[in-house]
Amino acid sequence: MSRHLLSAADLSAAEITQILDAAEQMDAIQNREVKKLPALRGRTVVNLFFEDSTRTRSSFEIAGKWLSADVINVSAKGSSVSKGESLRDTALTVAAMGVDALVVRHATSGAVQRIAGWVGCHVINAGDGTHEHPTQALLDAFTLRRRLGDLSGRHVVIVGDLVHSRVARSNVLLLRTLGAQVTLVAPPTLMPSGVASWDCVTSWDLDLTLAGKVAGDVDAVMMLRVQRERMAGGYFATEREYAAGYGLGPARLELLPEHAPVLHPGPMNRGLEISSVAADSPRSVVLDQVRAGVAVRMAVLYHVVAGADEPADLAAAGETR
Amino acid sequence: MILLRGARPLGGPAVDLLLADGTIAEIGSRLTAPDGAETIDAGGAVLLPGLVDLHTHLREPGREDAETIATGSAAAALGGFTAVHAMANTNPVADNAEIVEQVLSLGRQAGLVDVRPVGAVSAGLAGERLAEIGGMARSAAAVRVFSDDGHCVSDARLMRRALEYLKPFDAVLAQHAQDPRLADGNACAHEGELSGRLGLPGWPGVAEESIIARDVMLARHTGSRLHVCHVSTAGSVEVIRWAKGRGVDVTAEVCPHHLLLTCELLTSYDPVYKVNPPLRPAEDVQALRAGLADGTIDAVATDHAPHAPHDKDHAFGDAAFGMLGLQTALGVVISVMVETGLLDWAGLADRMSVRPAVIGRLAGHGRPIAEGEPANLTLVDPAQRWLVRPAELASLSRNTPFAGQQLPGRVVATFLRGRPTVRDGALVRPGRPTAVPA
């Protein structure tokens, strides 16, 4: 595995499988009394967050701590431009403190790739602008794999604000690498430009898609968060109209085959893109995704920072009381 | 007095030229050097009328850490230019007679090129009310080009009024065509497959094209002179071609970087490729070359935009827009237009000197290479290729997108009113300020 994780496209199918397999082992420690492995003892991981985040930051923090790394959270909110410091100076300053890995979230696409070019330590992308969020795609794949088994040939439908979604971009790349089929559903205003050239099917009609009439039977549906401020940008008319066209209401939930889980990266807008009936149904794997997040990020940190290819004996070796 | 031996005007047969008293005194073969004349051997290099740039950001006053009028003038002379138009988006803005006269004066002090100030269209570039256009036009700077460049004059009524208001001065309105409602403050990449994939806020071609379409109709209505800055799309070329065909008094410019580079470079997220308007796909680049070749686009303009490193060391979306251009423009145009056969040397001279001088109403530049004409000349050796090394550029800034590229056409010498500002490819600083005829 390379020294950074910047894009889901960086990973081969074998590498993804390796991370997901390792994550299964990591996940097992959640059932232990003492949730601690010594794998990254003496290593320092900085969560460098230029954008507010609760769940991703906490997830990385817990993952690092369970691997015995020293984890420091640095909030650098507000663009470095407005503070008068260049992004390069901010990144080099933090990296100069003897850091082994930076976990970076930034509101601007490409910022994490830029930082990786400047610093000498490992860099993990925790979400850059509207570009990518590779660990989210990994945890989604982990969750899906637990429900569906091998994802090759499976059909995943992703619905919502695709223009502004880093989750969608990383998921399309990762799922396609694993051989899954992807259909993207959104109104035309929320489709990324040039989406026709992406390696997936696109549709404006959620009902036809869920009914299997666009790209065949559906094995999972992922609802994306729709920010209410998009209305001001003219992307859609009203919440009511959006929910009617693209929300996962009770009727649409019934269109799904019984085995198909409902995913959402959170935070959910209940009543807008997802109804409470759907969010709280047995099909919903939203909390499984959150739990998977910790295990997957442990696996990613371990692979990137420790550079290990074979974590097989890790769980046993980490048995500490 | 200088005797220039063996130069090939517009790539034609080699001749000798005697430069005296700021003019071309004599042209012939095997001229005898008069007493006191210095001889320069051109060695068969191509002689062009001194290049004229309609679009340069010299950053002074306000951002002297990025460029000054003196350093920008040096870059211009080394790039083969004898005149540059300095854009109005300085701090303070060049929206009154005092600022444009200061820019003029600093240009004369540098003494390397004629620095022609551009005046703002609207006060403070705010797009709300007219700047003191009359005052600037009547000042010692005699401003003839007005532009809010960096901002579009997007309000249709202000645009109409400005076009009308300019008419008594025979001035031109140089529009930065960009509908701010279609390409907002976040837009930073050509809207297309690539921007969608990279997650960069898109900048559709139609944001430029729709403003040009509106403006050519306004110019037709008012009978005014309109110039379109840095045309970047095939659609824009089409609209301008249509308007010219119907007699609208419109001219247009294209930047060297839009003639060579494509938006594919943005995959690196390196802000050295961030420019306004953005780099476009190859189809647009081809259409721009064709438009420049057939004359639909009148001029090459550099949009030389120096930026300090700390304004570029950001994420792509947060970094400043703009690229250096003065020292690389000629090489790029030779590479994409002359070496490809799209333009001959006369055509290059027309697009980089003759027409820009006419658009800017700049007497003494862009003139034929003939006896009695002002000796504003550029000597370029097309056979000499040179490597672009950012650290060696004369600009205070380093943001060239051509770093590491081999470009054809080394500028051997530049003459401003007969005096060499560049000789053997190196700058010749003036001993005293040159007198510029008003």
Contacts between the chains, C-beta under 8 A, distances in Angstrom:
chain1	res1	chain2	res2	distance
A	79	B	314	7.8
A	79	B	318	5.5
A	80	B	314	6.6
A	80	B	318	7.4
A	81	B	314	5.9
A	81	B	318	4.8
A	86	B	309	7.8
A	86	B	310	4.6
A	86	B	311	8.0
A	86	B	313	3.8
A	86	B	314	5.9
A	87	B	313	6.2
A	87	B	314	4.6
A	87	B	315	5.7
A	87	B	318	7.0
A	88	B	313	3.8
A	88	B	314	7.7
A	89	B	310	7.7
A	89	B	313	7.2
A	106	B	315	6.2
A	108	B	314	7.9
A	108	B	315	3.8
A	108	B	316	6.8
A	108	B	317	4.1
A	108	B	318	5.5
A	109	B	198	6.0
A	109	B	199	4.0
A	109	B	200	5.2
A	109	B	269	7.3
A	109	B	315	7.4
A	109	B	316	6.8
A	109	B	317	6.3
A	110	B	198	6.8
A	110	B	199	7.9
A	110	B	200	7.2
A	110	B	269	3.0
A	110	B	315	5.8
A	110	B	316	4.6
A	110	B	317	7.4
A	111	B	269	7.9
A	111	B	315	3.4
A	111	B	316	7.7
A	111	B	317	7.9
A	111	B	318	7.8
A	113	B	269	5.2
A	114	B	269	5.8
A	114	B	270	7.9
A	114	B	314	7.8
A	114	B	315	5.7
A	114	B	316	7.4
A	128	B	199	7.6
A	128	B	315	8.0
A	129	B	199	5.4
A	129	B	200	7.8
A	129	B	315	7.7
A	129	B	317	6.8
A	130	B	199	3.8
A	130	B	200	7.9
A	130	B	201	7.8
A	131	B	198	6.2
A	131	B	199	3.4
A	131	B	200	7.8
A	132	B	199	7.1
A	163	B	196	8.0
A	166	B	199	6.4
A	169	B	197	7.4
A	169	B	199	6.2
A	192	B	196	3.6
A	192	B	197	7.6
A	193	B	191	5.1
A	193	B	192	5.8
A	193	B	193	7.0
A	193	B	195	5.9
A	193	B	196	4.2
A	193	B	202	5.3
A	194	B	192	5.3
A	194	B	193	2.9
A	194	B	194	7.1
A	194	B	195	7.4
A	194	B	196	4.2
A	194	B	197	6.8
A	195	B	196	6.0
A	197	B	193	5.0
A	198	B	196	7.9
A	198	B	197	7.6
